[in-house]
Amino acid sequence: MSEQITLQVNGETRSCASPSLLPDLLQQLGFNPRLVAVEYNGEILHRQFWSQTIVQPGDRLEVVTIVGGG
């Protein structure tokens, strides 16, 4: 059985199931993990570490959608 934790996503308080891996959380929040960059607790988190990152209570995420154009 999973419990709910609270974290900040783009300045808003959000709840999610714990434990949650970062890619799973992004999908739960409606983001396409292939099209975003993530700042995790104040630092850019390289994509290679996403599958190892378990979000914790109180974490702060800034999720930026990558937009193409010219």
N, CA, C and O atoms as a Tripos MOL2 file, in Angstrom:
@<TRIPOS>MOLECULE
protein
  280   279    70     0     0
PROTEIN
NO_CHARGES

@<TRIPOS>ATOM
      1 N           0.8420   -1.1780    0.0000 N.3       1 MET1
      2 CA          0.0000    0.0000    0.0000 C.3       1 MET1
      3 C           0.8860    1.2390    0.0000 C.2       1 MET1
      4 O           1.8570    1.3150    0.7530 O.2       1 MET1
      5 N           0.5510    2.2040   -0.8420 N.am      2 SER2
      6 CA          1.3740    3.4000   -0.9260 C.3       2 SER2
      7 C           0.7160    4.5380   -0.1610 C.2       2 SER2
      8 O          -0.5060    4.5880   -0.0280 O.2       2 SER2
      9 N           1.5350    5.4420    0.3340 N.am      3 GLU3
     10 CA          1.0220    6.6160    1.0210 C.3       3 GLU3
     11 C           1.1870    7.8220    0.1140 C.2       3 GLU3
     12 O           1.9090    7.7640   -0.8820 O.2       3 GLU3
     13 N           0.5230    8.9090    0.4570 N.am      4 GLN4
     14 CA          0.6210   10.1460   -0.3090 C.3       4 GLN4
     15 C           1.6890   11.0500    0.3060 C.2       4 GLN4
     16 O           1.8050   11.1600    1.5260 O.2       4 GLN4
     17 N           2.4630   11.6900   -0.5650 N.am      5 ILE5
     18 CA          3.4270   12.6790   -0.1100 C.3       5 ILE5
     19 C           3.1120   14.0000   -0.7960 C.2       5 ILE5
     20 O           2.4200   14.0310   -1.8140 O.2       5 ILE5
     21 N           3.6210   15.0840   -0.2340 N.am      6 THR6
     22 CA          3.4060   16.4150   -0.7830 C.3       6 THR6
     23 C           4.7320   16.9720   -1.2670 C.2       6 THR6
     24 O           5.7530   16.8520   -0.5890 O.2       6 THR6
     25 N           4.7110   17.5850   -2.4510 N.am      7 LEU7
     26 CA          5.9010   18.2160   -2.9990 C.3       7 LEU7
     27 C           5.4730   19.4410   -3.7910 C.2       7 LEU7
     28 O           4.2830   19.6610   -4.0160 O.2       7 LEU7
     29 N           6.4490   20.2360   -4.2110 N.am      8 GLN8
     30 CA          6.1910   21.4450   -4.9990 C.3       8 GLN8
     31 C           6.5340   21.1580   -6.4580 C.2       8 GLN8
     32 O           7.6290   20.6890   -6.7690 O.2       8 GLN8
     33 N           5.5850   21.4460   -7.3470 N.am      9 VAL9
     34 CA          5.8240   21.3020   -8.7760 C.3       9 VAL9
     35 C           5.4650   22.6300   -9.4330 C.2       9 VAL9
     36 O           4.3090   23.0540   -9.4190 O.2       9 VAL9
     37 N           6.4680   23.2730  -10.0030 N.am     10 ASN10
     38 CA          6.2870   24.5860  -10.6440 C.3      10 ASN10
     39 C           5.5850   25.5670   -9.7100 C.2      10 ASN10
     40 O           4.7050   26.3230  -10.1200 O.2      10 ASN10
     41 N           6.0020   25.5330   -8.4320 N.am     11 GLY11
     42 CA          5.4930   26.4820   -7.4480 C.3      11 GLY11
     43 C           4.1590   26.1170   -6.8300 C.2      11 GLY11
     44 O           3.6680   26.8460   -5.9680 O.2      11 GLY11
     45 N           3.5530   25.0030   -7.2460 N.am     12 GLU12
     46 CA          2.2720   24.5810   -6.6950 C.3      12 GLU12
     47 C           2.4580   23.3280   -5.8410 C.2      12 GLU12
     48 O           3.2540   22.4500   -6.1720 O.2      12 GLU12
     49 N           1.7140   23.2590   -4.7440 N.am     13 THR13
     50 CA          1.7520   22.0700   -3.9000 C.3      13 THR13
     51 C           0.9660   20.9630   -4.5760 C.2      13 THR13
     52 O          -0.1880   21.1530   -4.9620 O.2      13 THR13
     53 N           1.5990   19.8010   -4.7190 N.am     14 ARG14
     54 CA          0.9570   18.6470   -5.3540 C.3      14 ARG14
     55 C           1.1490   17.4340   -4.4660 C.2      14 ARG14
     56 O           2.0880   17.3760   -3.6710 O.2      14 ARG14
     57 N           0.2620   16.4720   -4.6020 N.am     15 SER15
     58 CA          0.3740   15.1990   -3.8900 C.3      15 SER15
     59 C           0.5970   14.0910   -4.8980 C.2      15 SER15
     60 O           0.1190   14.1530   -6.0310 O.2      15 SER15
     61 N           1.3330   13.0720   -4.4690 N.am     16 CYS16
     62 CA          1.5320   11.9080   -5.3160 C.3      16 CYS16
     63 C           1.7460   10.6920   -4.4340 C.2      16 CYS16
     64 O           1.9810   10.8120   -3.2310 O.2      16 CYS16
     65 N           1.6630    9.5330   -5.0430 N.am     17 ALA17
     66 CA          1.8960    8.2920   -4.3160 C.3      17 ALA17
     67 C           3.3850    8.1430   -4.0240 C.2      17 ALA17
     68 O           4.2340    8.5560   -4.8140 O.2      17 ALA17
     69 N           3.6790    7.5550   -2.8920 N.am     18 SER18
     70 CA          5.0660    7.2850   -2.5310 C.3      18 SER18
     71 C           5.2180    5.7800   -2.3820 C.2      18 SER18
     72 O           4.3480    5.1610   -1.7690 O.2      18 SER18
     73 N           6.2380    5.1690   -2.8870 N.am     19 PRO19
     74 CA          7.3220    5.7820   -3.6570 C.3      19 PRO19
     75 C           6.9220    5.9850   -5.1140 C.2      19 PRO19
     76 O           6.1620    5.1950   -5.6740 O.2      19 PRO19
     77 N           7.4430    7.0560   -5.7260 N.am     20 SER20
     78 CA          7.2440    7.3230   -7.1490 C.3      20 SER20
     79 C           8.5770    7.6820   -7.7700 C.2      20 SER20
     80 O           9.3120    8.5260   -7.2570 O.2      20 SER20
     81 N           8.8790    7.0290   -8.8820 N.am     21 LEU21
     82 CA         10.0500    7.4130   -9.6520 C.3      21 LEU21
     83 C           9.7100    8.6620  -10.4500 C.2      21 LEU21
     84 O           8.5560    8.8700  -10.8260 O.2      21 LEU21
     85 N          10.7010    9.4820  -10.7060 N.am     22 LEU22
     86 CA         10.4780   10.7430  -11.3950 C.3      22 LEU22
     87 C           9.7350   10.5910  -12.7260 C.2      22 LEU22
     88 O           8.7840   11.3390  -12.9540 O.2      22 LEU22
     89 N          10.1140    9.6620  -13.6210 N.am     23 PRO23
     90 CA          9.3740    9.5500  -14.8830 C.3      23 PRO23
     91 C           7.8890    9.2100  -14.6710 C.2      23 PRO23
     92 O           7.0270    9.7020  -15.3980 O.2      23 PRO23
     93 N           7.6030    8.3760  -13.6800 N.am     24 ASP24
     94 CA          6.2150    8.0180  -13.3820 C.3      24 ASP24
     95 C           5.4460    9.2330  -12.8720 C.2      24 ASP24
     96 O           4.2990    9.4530  -13.2590 O.2      24 ASP24
     97 N           6.0780   10.0180  -12.0060 N.am     25 LEU25
     98 CA          5.4400   11.2190  -11.4850 C.3      25 LEU25
     99 C           5.1330   12.1960  -12.6160 C.2      25 LEU25
    100 O           4.0430   12.7670  -12.6660 O.2      25 LEU25
    101 N           6.0790   12.3870  -13.5140 N.am     26 LEU26
    102 CA          5.8630   13.3090  -14.6310 C.3      26 LEU26
    103 C           4.6460   12.8900  -15.4460 C.2      26 LEU26
    104 O           3.8340   13.7330  -15.8280 O.2      26 LEU26
    105 N           4.5140   11.5940  -15.7140 N.am     27 GLN27
    106 CA          3.3620   11.1070  -16.4650 C.3      27 GLN27
    107 C           2.0730   11.3090  -15.6780 C.2      27 GLN27
    108 O           1.0600   11.7050  -16.2540 O.2      27 GLN27
    109 N           2.0920   11.0430  -14.3690 N.am     28 GLN28
    110 CA          0.9040   11.2540  -13.5290 C.3      28 GLN28
    111 C           0.4470   12.7060  -13.5920 C.2      28 GLN28
    112 O          -0.7500   12.9880  -13.5350 O.2      28 GLN28
    113 N           1.4050   13.6300  -13.7080 N.am     29 LEU29
    114 CA          1.0880   15.0540  -13.7370 C.3      29 LEU29
    115 C           0.7350   15.5560  -15.1360 C.2      29 LEU29
    116 O           0.4280   16.7340  -15.3190 O.2      29 LEU29
    117 N           0.7810   14.6600  -16.1190 N.am     30 GLY30
    118 CA          0.3750   15.0310  -17.4690 C.3      30 GLY30
    119 C           1.4940   15.5210  -18.3690 C.2      30 GLY30
    120 O           1.2320   16.0440  -19.4520 O.2      30 GLY30
    121 N           2.7410   15.3600  -17.9360 N.am     31 PHE31
    122 CA          3.8820   15.7680  -18.7650 C.3      31 PHE31
    123 C           4.3690   14.5860  -19.5890 C.2      31 PHE31
    124 O           4.3140   13.4420  -19.1390 O.2      31 PHE31
    125 N           4.8430   14.8670  -20.7930 N.am     32 ASN32
    126 CA          5.5020   13.8530  -21.5960 C.3      32 ASN32
    127 C           6.9760   13.8820  -21.1980 C.2      32 ASN32
    128 O           7.6680   14.8480  -21.5170 O.2      32 ASN32
    129 N           7.4780   12.8520  -20.5110 N.am     33 PRO33
    130 CA          8.8680   12.8800  -20.0310 C.3      33 PRO33
    131 C           9.9100   13.1090  -21.1230 C.2      33 PRO33
    132 O          11.0130   13.5720  -20.8330 O.2      33 PRO33
    133 N           9.5800   12.7930  -22.3640 N.am     34 ARG34
    134 CA         10.5450   12.9990  -23.4550 C.3      34 ARG34
    135 C          10.6350   14.4520  -23.8780 C.2      34 ARG34
    136 O          11.5660   14.8320  -24.5890 O.2      34 ARG34
    137 N           9.6700   15.2830  -23.4470 N.am     35 LEU35
    138 CA          9.6140   16.6650  -23.9250 C.3      35 LEU35
    139 C           9.7880   17.6970  -22.8200 C.2      35 LEU35
    140 O           9.3600   18.8410  -22.9690 O.2      35 LEU35
    141 N          10.4110   17.3050  -21.7160 N.am     36 VAL36
    142 CA         10.5960   18.2480  -20.6140 C.3      36 VAL36
    143 C          12.0320   18.2180  -20.0960 C.2      36 VAL36
    144 O          12.7680   17.2510  -20.2920 O.2      36 VAL36
    145 N          12.3970   19.2960  -19.4380 N.am     37 ALA37
    146 CA         13.6320   19.3680  -18.6560 C.3      37 ALA37
    147 C          13.1890   19.5490  -17.2090 C.2      37 ALA37
    148 O          12.1600   20.1710  -16.9460 O.2      37 ALA37
    149 N          13.9630   19.0060  -16.2710 N.am     38 VAL38
    150 CA         13.5630   19.0350  -14.8620 C.3      38 VAL38
    151 C          14.6660   19.6230  -13.9970 C.2      38 VAL38
    152 O          15.8250   19.2140  -14.0660 O.2      38 VAL38
    153 N          14.2740   20.5940  -13.1800 N.am     39 GLU39
    154 CA         15.1330   21.0950  -12.1150 C.3      39 GLU39
    155 C          14.6140   20.4410  -10.8390 C.2      39 GLU39
    156 O          13.4430   20.5850  -10.4860 O.2      39 GLU39
    157 N          15.4990   19.7230  -10.1530 N.am     40 TYR40
    158 CA         15.1340   18.9450   -8.9780 C.3      40 TYR40
    159 C          15.8460   19.5320   -7.7660 C.2      40 TYR40
    160 O          17.0700   19.4510   -7.6580 O.2      40 TYR40
    161 N          15.0810   20.1200   -6.8590 N.am     41 ASN41
    162 CA         15.6360   20.7500   -5.6650 C.3      41 ASN41
    163 C          16.7450   21.7470   -5.9960 C.2      41 ASN41
    164 O          17.7910   21.7820   -5.3470 O.2      41 ASN41
    165 N          16.4830   22.5620   -7.0340 N.am     42 GLY42
    166 CA         17.3970   23.6490   -7.3600 C.3      42 GLY42
    167 C          18.5030   23.3280   -8.3400 C.2      42 GLY42
    168 O          19.3000   24.2050   -8.6730 O.2      42 GLY42
    169 N          18.5750   22.0810   -8.8170 N.am     43 GLU43
    170 CA         19.6260   21.7150   -9.7650 C.3      43 GLU43
    171 C          19.0300   20.9720  -10.9550 C.2      43 GLU43
    172 O          18.1210   20.1560  -10.8020 O.2      43 GLU43
    173 N          19.5540   21.2660  -12.1410 N.am     44 ILE44
    174 CA         19.1080   20.5430  -13.3320 C.3      44 ILE44
    175 C          19.4710   19.0780  -13.1470 C.2      44 ILE44
    176 O          20.6150   18.7380  -12.8440 O.2      44 ILE44
    177 N          18.4760   18.2170  -13.3350 N.am     45 LEU45
    178 CA         18.7000   16.7780  -13.1800 C.3      45 LEU45
    179 C          18.8310   16.1550  -14.5660 C.2      45 LEU45
    180 O          17.8870   16.1720  -15.3570 O.2      45 LEU45
    181 N          20.0010   15.6090  -14.8490 N.am     46 HIS46
    182 CA         20.2440   14.9990  -16.1420 C.3      46 HIS46
    183 C          19.3500   13.7820  -16.3180 C.2      46 HIS46
    184 O          19.1300   13.0120  -15.3830 O.2      46 HIS46
    185 N          18.8480   13.6270  -17.5120 N.am     47 ARG47
    186 CA         17.8930   12.5680  -17.8390 C.3      47 ARG47
    187 C          18.3940   11.1780  -17.4470 C.2      47 ARG47
    188 O          17.5860   10.3200  -17.0930 O.2      47 ARG47
    189 N          19.6750   10.9400  -17.5000 N.am     48 GLN48
    190 CA         20.2110    9.6100  -17.1720 C.3      48 GLN48
    191 C          19.9340    9.2190  -15.7230 C.2      48 GLN48
    192 O          19.9750    8.0350  -15.3870 O.2      48 GLN48
    193 N          19.6480   10.2080  -14.8500 N.am     49 PHE49
    194 CA         19.3830    9.9130  -13.4410 C.3      49 PHE49
    195 C          17.9010    9.8310  -13.1070 C.2      49 PHE49
    196 O          17.5490    9.4790  -11.9810 O.2      49 PHE49
    197 N          17.0280   10.1440  -14.0490 N.am     50 TRP50
    198 CA         15.5950   10.1760  -13.7630 C.3      50 TRP50
    199 C          15.0750    8.8320  -13.2640 C.2      50 TRP50
    200 O          14.3120    8.7860  -12.3000 O.2      50 TRP50
    201 N          15.4800    7.7380  -13.9090 N.am     51 SER51
    202 CA         14.9290    6.4240  -13.5550 C.3      51 SER51
    203 C          15.4050    5.9460  -12.1870 C.2      51 SER51
    204 O          14.8760    4.9690  -11.6580 O.2      51 SER51
    205 N          16.3990    6.6230  -11.6070 N.am     52 GLN52
    206 CA         16.8940    6.2780  -10.2730 C.3      52 GLN52
    207 C          16.3760    7.2290   -9.2060 C.2      52 GLN52
    208 O          16.6050    7.0060   -8.0170 O.2      52 GLN52
    209 N          15.6770    8.2900   -9.6140 N.am     53 THR53
    210 CA         15.2700    9.3400   -8.6950 C.3      53 THR53
    211 C          13.8770    9.0580   -8.1450 C.2      53 THR53
    212 O          12.8940    9.0690   -8.8870 O.2      53 THR53
    213 N          13.7990    8.8080   -6.8510 N.am     54 ILE54
    214 CA         12.5270    8.6050   -6.1630 C.3      54 ILE54
    215 C          12.1790    9.9150   -5.4710 C.2      54 ILE54
    216 O          12.9340   10.4020   -4.6300 O.2      54 ILE54
    217 N          11.0270   10.4830   -5.8320 N.am     55 VAL55
    218 CA         10.6410   11.7680   -5.2390 C.3      55 VAL55
    219 C          10.3250   11.5750   -3.7590 C.2      55 VAL55
    220 O           9.7570   10.5630   -3.3470 O.2      55 VAL55
    221 N          10.7110   12.5780   -2.9750 N.am     56 GLN56
    222 CA         10.5860   12.5360   -1.5170 C.3      56 GLN56
    223 C           9.6700   13.6630   -1.0440 C.2      56 GLN56
    224 O           9.5090   14.6580   -1.7510 O.2      56 GLN56
    225 N           9.0710   13.5250    0.1360 N.am     57 PRO57
    226 CA          8.2430   14.6060    0.6670 C.3      57 PRO57
    227 C           9.0370   15.9130    0.7250 C.2      57 PRO57
    228 O          10.1840   15.9350    1.1720 O.2      57 PRO57
    229 N           8.4150   16.9910    0.2700 N.am     58 GLY58
    230 CA          9.0540   18.3030    0.3170 C.3      58 GLY58
    231 C           9.9580   18.6280   -0.8520 C.2      58 GLY58
    232 O          10.4870   19.7370   -0.9220 O.2      58 GLY58
    233 N          10.1560   17.6830   -1.7860 N.am     59 ASP59
    234 CA         10.9810   17.9820   -2.9600 C.3      59 ASP59
    235 C          10.3780   19.1270   -3.7550 C.2      59 ASP59
    236 O           9.1670   19.3460   -3.7370 O.2      59 ASP59
    237 N          11.2490   19.8590   -4.4560 N.am     60 ARG60
    238 CA         10.8250   20.9690   -5.3120 C.3      60 ARG60
    239 C          11.2310   20.6530   -6.7470 C.2      60 ARG60
    240 O          12.4080   20.4470   -7.0450 O.2      60 ARG60
    241 N          10.2390   20.6200   -7.6230 N.am     61 LEU61
    242 CA         10.4920   20.3570   -9.0360 C.3      61 LEU61
    243 C          10.0520   21.5510   -9.8650 C.2      61 LEU61
    244 O           8.9880   22.1260   -9.6350 O.2      61 LEU61
    245 N          10.8720   21.9110  -10.8160 N.am     62 GLU62
    246 CA         10.4840   22.8620  -11.8560 C.3      62 GLU62
    247 C          10.5450   22.0780  -13.1510 C.2      62 GLU62
    248 O          11.6000   21.5700  -13.5300 O.2      62 GLU62
    249 N           9.4220   21.9810  -13.8240 N.am     63 VAL63
    250 CA          9.3380   21.2120  -15.0550 C.3      63 VAL63
    251 C           9.0980   22.1700  -16.2040 C.2      63 VAL63
    252 O           8.1200   22.9190  -16.2050 O.2      63 VAL63
    253 N           9.9870   22.1460  -17.1790 N.am     64 VAL64
    254 CA          9.9200   23.0620  -18.3140 C.3      64 VAL64
    255 C           9.6820   22.2390  -19.5650 C.2      64 VAL64
    256 O          10.4330   21.3070  -19.8550 O.2      64 VAL64
    257 N           8.6340   22.5830  -20.3080 N.am     65 THR65
    258 CA          8.3230   21.8790  -21.5480 C.3      65 THR65
    259 C           9.1910   22.4370  -22.6670 C.2      65 THR65
    260 O           9.3270   23.6510  -22.8230 O.2      65 THR65
    261 N           9.7710   21.5380  -23.4350 N.am     66 ILE66
    262 CA         10.5960   21.9120  -24.5670 C.3      66 ILE66
    263 C           9.6850   22.2080  -25.7550 C.2      66 ILE66
    264 O           8.8550   21.3830  -26.1360 O.2      66 ILE66
    265 N           9.8490   23.3880  -26.3310 N.am     67 VAL67
    266 CA          9.0090   23.8110  -27.4480 C.3      67 VAL67
    267 C           9.9020   24.0600  -28.6480 C.2      67 VAL67
    268 O          10.9060   24.7660  -28.5530 O.2      67 VAL67
    269 N           9.5290   23.4730  -29.7820 N.am     68 GLY68
    270 CA         10.2650   23.6970  -31.0090 C.3      68 GLY68
    271 C           9.7280   24.9240  -31.7290 C.2      68 GLY68
    272 O           8.6180   25.3850  -31.4610 O.2      68 GLY68
    273 N          10.5000   25.4230  -32.6090 N.am     69 GLY69
    274 CA         10.0420   26.5800  -33.3760 C.3      69 GLY69
    275 C          11.2220   27.2560  -34.0410 C.2      69 GLY69
    276 O          12.3510   26.7670  -34.0120 O.2      69 GLY69
    277 N          10.9310   28.3630  -34.6230 N.am     70 GLY70
    278 CA         12.0320   29.0170  -35.2950 C.3      70 GLY70
    279 C          11.7700   30.4530  -35.5910 C.2      70 GLY70
    280 O          12.6250   31.1320  -36.1620 O.2      70 GLY70
@<TRIPOS>BOND
     1     1     2 1
     2     2     3 1
     3     3     4 2
     4     3     5 am
     5     5     6 1
     6     6     7 1
     7     7     8 2
     8     7     9 am
     9     9    10 1
    10    10    11 1
    11    11    12 2
    12    11    13 am
    13    13    14 1
    14    14    15 1
    15    15    16 2
    16    15    17 am
    17    17    18 1
    18    18    19 1
    19    19    20 2
    20    19    21 am
    21    21    22 1
    22    22    23 1
    23    23    24 2
    24    23    25 am
    25    25    26 1
    26    26    27 1
    27    27    28 2
    28    27    29 am
    29    29    30 1
    30    30    31 1
    31    31    32 2
    32    31    33 am
    33    33    34 1
    34    34    35 1
    35    35    36 2
    36    35    37 am
    37    37    38 1
    38    38    39 1
    39    39    40 2
    40    39    41 am
    41    41    42 1
    42    42    43 1
    43    43    44 2
    44    43    45 am
    45    45    46 1
    46    46    47 1
    47    47    48 2
    48    47    49 am
    49    49    50 1
    50    50    51 1
    51    51    52 2
    52    51    53 am
    53    53    54 1
    54    54    55 1
    55    55    56 2
    56    55    57 am
    57    57    58 1
    58    58    59 1
    59    59    60 2
    60    59    61 am
    61    61    62 1
    62    62    63 1
    63    63    64 2
    64    63    65 am
    65    65    66 1
    66    66    67 1
    67    67    68 2
    68    67    69 am
    69    69    70 1
    70    70    71 1
    71    71    72 2
    72    71    73 am
    73    73    74 1
    74    74    75 1
    75    75    76 2
    76    75    77 am
    77    77    78 1
    78    78    79 1
    79    79    80 2
    80    79    81 am
    81    81    82 1
    82    82    83 1
    83    83    84 2
    84    83    85 am
    85    85    86 1
    86    86    87 1
    87    87    88 2
    88    87    89 am
    89    89    90 1
    90    90    91 1
    91    91    92 2
    92    91    93 am
    93    93    94 1
    94    94    95 1
    95    95    96 2
    96    95    97 am
    97    97    98 1
    98    98    99 1
    99    99   100 2
   100    99   101 am
   101   101   102 1
   102   102   103 1
   103   103   104 2
   104   103   105 am
   105   105   106 1
   106   106   107 1
   107   107   108 2
   108   107   109 am
   109   109   110 1
   110   110   111 1
   111   111   112 2
   112   111   113 am
   113   113   114 1
   114   114   115 1
   115   115   116 2
   116   115   117 am
   117   117   118 1
   118   118   119 1
   119   119   120 2
   120   119   121 am
   121   121   122 1
   122   122   123 1
   123   123   124 2
   124   123   125 am
   125   125   126 1
   126   126   127 1
   127   127   128 2
   128   127   129 am
   129   129   130 1
   130   130   131 1
   131   131   132 2
   132   131   133 am
   133   133   134 1
   134   134   135 1
   135   135   136 2
   136   135   137 am
   137   137   138 1
   138   138   139 1
   139   139   140 2
   140   139   141 am
   141   141   142 1
   142   142   143 1
   143   143   144 2
   144   143   145 am
   145   145   146 1
   146   146   147 1
   147   147   148 2
   148   147   149 am
   149   149   150 1
   150   150   151 1
   151   151   152 2
   152   151   153 am
   153   153   154 1
   154   154   155 1
   155   155   156 2
   156   155   157 am
   157   157   158 1
   158   158   159 1
   159   159   160 2
   160   159   161 am
   161   161   162 1
   162   162   163 1
   163   163   164 2
   164   163   165 am
   165   165   166 1
   166   166   167 1
   167   167   168 2
   168   167   169 am
   169   169   170 1
   170   170   171 1
   171   171   172 2
   172   171   173 am
   173   173   174 1
   174   174   175 1
   175   175   176 2
   176   175   177 am
   177   177   178 1
   178   178   179 1
   179   179   180 2
   180   179   181 am
   181   181   182 1
   182   182   183 1
   183   183   184 2
   184   183   185 am
   185   185   186 1
   186   186   187 1
   187   187   188 2
   188   187   189 am
   189   189   190 1
   190   190   191 1
   191   191   192 2
   192   191   193 am
   193   193   194 1
   194   194   195 1
   195   195   196 2
   196   195   197 am
   197   197   198 1
   198   198   199 1
   199   199   200 2
   200   199   201 am
   201   201   202 1
   202   202   203 1
   203   203   204 2
   204   203   205 am
   205   205   206 1
   206   206   207 1
   207   207   208 2
   208   207   209 am
   209   209   210 1
   210   210   211 1
   211   211   212 2
   212   211   213 am
   213   213   214 1
   214   214   215 1
   215   215   216 2
   216   215   217 am
   217   217   218 1
   218   218   219 1
   219   219   220 2
   220   219   221 am
   221   221   222 1
   222   222   223 1
   223   223   224 2
   224   223   225 am
   225   225   226 1
   226   226   227 1
   227   227   228 2
   228   227   229 am
   229   229   230 1
   230   230   231 1
   231   231   232 2
   232   231   233 am
   233   233   234 1
   234   234   235 1
   235   235   236 2
   236   235   237 am
   237   237   238 1
   238   238   239 1
   239   239   240 2
   240   239   241 am
   241   241   242 1
   242   242   243 1
   243   243   244 2
   244   243   245 am
   245   245   246 1
   246   246   247 1
   247   247   248 2
   248   247   249 am
   249   249   250 1
   250   250   251 1
   251   251   252 2
   252   251   253 am
   253   253   254 1
   254   254   255 1
   255   255   256 2
   256   255   257 am
   257   257   258 1
   258   258   259 1
   259   259   260 2
   260   259   261 am
   261   261   262 1
   262   262   263 1
   263   263   264 2
   264   263   265 am
   265   265   266 1
   266   266   267 1
   267   267   268 2
   268   267   269 am
   269   269   270 1
   270   270   271 1
   271   271   272 2
   272   271   273 am
   273   273   274 1
   274   274   275 1
   275   275   276 2
   276   275   277 am
   277   277   278 1
   278   278   279 1
   279   279   280 2
@<TRIPOS>SUBSTRUCTURE
     1 MET1         2 RESIDUE 1 A MET
     2 SER2         6 RESIDUE 1 A SER
     3 GLU3        10 RESIDUE 1 A GLU
     4 GLN4        14 RESIDUE 1 A GLN
     5 ILE5        18 RESIDUE 1 A ILE
     6 THR6        22 RESIDUE 1 A THR
     7 LEU7        26 RESIDUE 1 A LEU
     8 GLN8        30 RESIDUE 1 A GLN
     9 VAL9        34 RESIDUE 1 A VAL
    10 ASN10       38 RESIDUE 1 A ASN
    11 GLY11       42 RESIDUE 1 A GLY
    12 GLU12       46 RESIDUE 1 A GLU
    13 THR13       50 RESIDUE 1 A THR
    14 ARG14       54 RESIDUE 1 A ARG
    15 SER15       58 RESIDUE 1 A SER
    16 CYS16       62 RESIDUE 1 A CYS
    17 ALA17       66 RESIDUE 1 A ALA
    18 SER18       70 RESIDUE 1 A SER
    19 PRO19       74 RESIDUE 1 A PRO
    20 SER20       78 RESIDUE 1 A SER
    21 LEU21       82 RESIDUE 1 A LEU
    22 LEU22       86 RESIDUE 1 A LEU
    23 PRO23       90 RESIDUE 1 A PRO
    24 ASP24       94 RESIDUE 1 A ASP
    25 LEU25       98 RESIDUE 1 A LEU
    26 LEU26      102 RESIDUE 1 A LEU
    27 GLN27      106 RESIDUE 1 A GLN
    28 GLN28      110 RESIDUE 1 A GLN
    29 LEU29      114 RESIDUE 1 A LEU
    30 GLY30      118 RESIDUE 1 A GLY
    31 PHE31      122 RESIDUE 1 A PHE
    32 ASN32      126 RESIDUE 1 A ASN
    33 PRO33      130 RESIDUE 1 A PRO
    34 ARG34      134 RESIDUE 1 A ARG
    35 LEU35      138 RESIDUE 1 A LEU
    36 VAL36      142 RESIDUE 1 A VAL
    37 ALA37      146 RESIDUE 1 A ALA
    38 VAL38      150 RESIDUE 1 A VAL
    39 GLU39      154 RESIDUE 1 A GLU
    40 TYR40      158 RESIDUE 1 A TYR
    41 ASN41      162 RESIDUE 1 A ASN
    42 GLY42      166 RESIDUE 1 A GLY
    43 GLU43      170 RESIDUE 1 A GLU
    44 ILE44      174 RESIDUE 1 A ILE
    45 LEU45      178 RESIDUE 1 A LEU
    46 HIS46      182 RESIDUE 1 A HIS
    47 ARG47      186 RESIDUE 1 A ARG
    48 GLN48      190 RESIDUE 1 A GLN
    49 PHE49      194 RESIDUE 1 A PHE
    50 TRP50      198 RESIDUE 1 A TRP
    51 SER51      202 RESIDUE 1 A SER
    52 GLN52      206 RESIDUE 1 A GLN
    53 THR53      210 RESIDUE 1 A THR
    54 ILE54      214 RESIDUE 1 A ILE
    55 VAL55      218 RESIDUE 1 A VAL
    56 GLN56      222 RESIDUE 1 A GLN
    57 PRO57      226 RESIDUE 1 A PRO
    58 GLY58      230 RESIDUE 1 A GLY
    59 ASP59      234 RESIDUE 1 A ASP
    60 ARG60      238 RESIDUE 1 A ARG
    61 LEU61      242 RESIDUE 1 A LEU
    62 GLU62      246 RESIDUE 1 A GLU
    63 VAL63      250 RESIDUE 1 A VAL
    64 VAL64      254 RESIDUE 1 A VAL
    65 THR65      258 RESIDUE 1 A THR
    66 ILE66      262 RESIDUE 1 A ILE
    67 VAL67      266 RESIDUE 1 A VAL
    68 GLY68      270 RESIDUE 1 A GLY
    69 GLY69      274 RESIDUE 1 A GLY
    70 GLY70      278 RESIDUE 1 A GLY
